[in-house]
Amino acid sequence: MTAKPNNTYPVVIVGGGMAGASLSLALARQGIACAVFEAYAANMPSQPSFDDRTVALSAASLNILRNLGVGDDFMRVAEPIKHIHVSEQSHIGFTRLKAKDHGMEQLGAVVENWQLGKVLHKNIEQQALIDWFAPTKVLQLEQDSDKAQLTIETSDGEVTVEASLVVLADGARSPLRNSLHIESDIRDFGTSAIVCNVATQQAHQGCAYERFTADGPLAMLPLTHNRMALVWSKPNDEVESYLALSEQEFATALENDFGARLGRITKVGKRFTFPLIQQQAETLFRGRCVVIGNAAQSLHPIAGQGFNLGLRDIAYLSQCLAAVEGDDYGAYQVLRDYEHKRHADRSKTVWITESLARLFANSWAPMSISRNLMLKALDIMPVAKDFFAQQAMGFNFQNSKLAANDE
């Protein structure tokens, strides 16, 4: 951590969570200096980006992390996804994917957020081009045609910092995004996710499960030490009753929805909940400010695309900035070009995520039959299965050079 900010930086990043920290490393790899202003001190339990929740990263996202120089450290704390099993409760249709059938060692990997945070910070500390300040608070943001100016509150008092470009990576409720009058399209699904880690009677063997229940999707993702990360959707008015269950009662309820593929649920960790709301910013930039990560879009977890989409934002933004001649990183044409390049991927990913959430929330009998026929077709048709696998691994989305297999 640097003691005091400089007066001027090429790029300032507001928010040092998963998106902001990853972007700082991407910029450093491109030789671009930046300052990161983060509201929470490192390792604070209240840091929302690096809590006990988990994130599932696609194979394309793993390539991005490798090209940021953190791949080896990441895989030491992550659990590879070697298989994916998709099914619907009380129906026979299902789809299975195996990494080896598609010429891959793994389809992706799962890691706890706090473990990812440790990996990112370890690598940030080794980068001379990154100045990290925490805890800090941005009190004011002003900009004109030549620069952006931020008033920052630090432990030593207020300071003023100028930048060519300001990146807002301060989360879905970004106050700075709101101050720039960037509107968001918000879809409330009326459900919340119950998340916790569980232990099962049988080893998960690197298999990720997506199971659709009457109340919504249930994901069981493989973690290290033979644990599973649970993301279980329930109607908002039922969530508190599930949190109030004893460990044994909760395990029994989970077994009823998930089935017996891994035997009994033998242990349940601390339970958390968060509302399932989709949010998409109407534009990715205003003036010399650009939004990334959850500040740009937050998605339903059904397709596991949230941070994967954010990493693609980061890869493309760093690529666009590396191509700038000179140091006017916040120029209109630079940011307009970035937004244009990200439009198709963002629109497609948001559409797929929302469509899946609504498709599998529909309990109408003919729709349920259609879903099961679709799942069965995916399982037995090689072309359809390969397309589904490419989607799951993140290679059917728009990708930068950082995500390519041959990088």
Helices and strands as residue ranges (DSSP letters): E 8-14, H 18-29, E 34-37, G 48-50, E 54-58, H 59-67, H 71-77, E 79-81, E 83-88, E 94-98, G 99-102, E 108-112, H 113-124, E 130-133, E 137-143, E 148-154, E 157-168, H 175-179, E 184-200, E 207-213, E 216-223, E 227-235, H 236-243, H 247-258, E 265-268, E 272-281, E 285-286, E 289-291, G 293-295, E 297-298, G 301-303, H 306-322, H 332-359, H 365-380, H 382-392, G 401-403
